[in-house]
Amino acid sequence: MTVRLYTSPAARDDRREIGSYLYGETYDRDLVRRWFTSVRAETAYAVEYPRQTPPLIGFSNRPEGPLRRRIITGFKNYLLFYRFDENTVTVTRILHGSRDLRRVPDL
């Protein structure tokens, strides 16, 4: 069975805003390229092995499935959040790990 990928508008904005922030802080284009490459790799891993990470407790009551997270390789403070049902992996947000998740919309 083929699993589809859906990236929410909020997650697309997060990805772009974090890339802009990283560039603004470092002016390092290679760092920003690594950022986007790592996000793509973690997204592909979530599609390939969606059940690999355990569900987050307290964020499971959605028809799209429980909320899960992956650490962005090379960017240990950033997390990719996704939900999975039998047909679709939905990337909901990409956030800094220090955020209070209960206050984040669209998770």
C-alpha positions in Angstrom: 0.0 0.0 0.0 1.3 3.5 -0.8 1.2 6.0 2.0 0.6 9.6 0.9 2.3 12.6 2.4 0.4 15.8 3.3 2.3 18.8 4.8 0.1 21.3 6.5 0.4 25.0 5.6 1.6 25.6 9.1 4.4 23.1 8.8 5.4 24.6 5.4 5.5 28.0 7.0 7.5 26.6 10.0 10.1 25.0 7.7 10.5 28.2 5.7 10.6 30.5 8.8 13.2 28.4 10.6 15.3 28.3 7.4 15.1 32.1 7.3 16.0 32.4 11.0 19.0 30.1 10.6 20.3 32.1 7.6 19.6 35.4 9.5 21.6 34.2 12.4 24.6 32.7 10.5 24.5 33.9 6.9 25.5 30.3 6.1 23.8 29.0 3.0 25.2 25.5 3.5 23.6 25.4 6.9 20.2 26.3 5.4 20.6 23.7 2.7 21.4 21.1 5.3 18.3 22.3 7.2 16.0 21.7 4.2 17.7 18.4 3.3 17.3 17.1 6.9 13.6 18.1 7.1 13.0 16.2 3.8 14.9 13.2 5.1 12.9 13.1 8.4 9.7 13.5 6.5 10.6 10.6 4.2 11.5 8.5 7.2 8.1 9.3 8.8 6.4 8.2 5.6 8.4 5.0 5.3 8.2 4.0 9.0 5.3 6.0 10.5 4.9 3.8 13.6 8.6 4.0 14.5 8.1 6.7 17.1 5.6 6.3 19.9 2.6 8.5 20.2 2.8 11.6 22.4 0.6 11.3 25.5 -2.2 13.8 25.6 -2.2 14.5 21.9 -4.0 11.5 20.6 -7.6 12.4 20.2 -7.8 13.1 16.5 -9.3 11.1 13.6 -5.9 11.5 11.7 -4.2 9.4 14.5 -2.0 10.2 17.4 0.6 12.9 17.3 4.2 11.7 16.9 7.5 13.5 16.6 10.9 13.1 15.1 14.1 15.0 15.9 15.5 16.7 12.8 18.9 15.2 12.2 21.7 17.7 12.7 19.3 20.1 14.3 18.6 18.4 17.7 16.5 21.3 19.0 14.0 21.1 16.2 11.1 18.6 16.0 8.9 17.4 13.1 5.4 16.6 14.3 3.1 14.3 12.4 0.0 12.2 12.5 -0.6 8.9 10.7 -3.6 7.0 9.6 -3.5 4.0 7.3 -3.3 6.0 4.1 -1.6 9.4 5.0 1.2 10.8 7.0 0.3 14.4 7.9 3.2 16.7 8.9 1.4 19.1 11.3 4.2 21.4 12.5 8.0 21.8 12.7 9.0 23.5 15.9 11.8 24.3 18.3 11.8 21.8 21.2 11.5 24.4 23.9 7.9 25.4 22.8 5.0 24.6 25.1 3.1 22.2 22.9 -0.2 22.8 24.7 -0.1 26.4 23.4 0.7 25.6 19.8 -2.2 25.6 17.4 -2.6 23.1 14.6 -0.8 20.2 16.3 
